[in-house]
Amino acid sequence: MTTQERESPQRFVVGVDGSEESRAALQWSVDEAVVHGARLEVVCAWEHPFSGLASSYSPAPVGLPSSLQISRRAEDALDQTLREVLGAEASLDIDRVVEAGDPATVLLRRSERADLLVVGSRGHGGFGRLLIGSVSEKCVRYATCSVVVIRPTT
């Protein structure tokens, strides 16, 4: 099916976390969206920071930012990343999404009806990947659409 035969424009989902790799993924996605006339959905997922040994006796974690504060920080970081990466191309058809949850899970769910999922790779490998997991690896394994992983340039 050609682009002209499609009922709606292609939809690309890109994960952004402020890292250099995610900025490169965003730039690559923007370039491809322009070429293909695709809608771009830029997703920033956030999680609560580790709270140590939280117990059920405490009504709320002490000293940790609230969900609202974390969400606002993620929105600010996403806005800043978009301004820095897009510059003059800020007029593109972009949907901004800031969502709580495990980044891989959020990206996989957001990309269920997408044509393409784009993520950056921080290049963790071996034992480090076993300890922390890899968003890009999970996306490649479980996405229902094509996935592009932008690797570090160094």
Secondary structure, DSSP 8 states (H G I E B T S, - for coil): --GGG-SS--EEEEE--SSHHHHHHHHHHHHHHHHHT-EEEEEEEE-----SS--TTSSS-SSS--HHHHHHHHHHHHHHHHHHHHGGGGGS-EEEEEEES-HHHHHHHHTTT-SEEEEE-----HHHHHHH--HHHHHHHH-SSEEEEE----
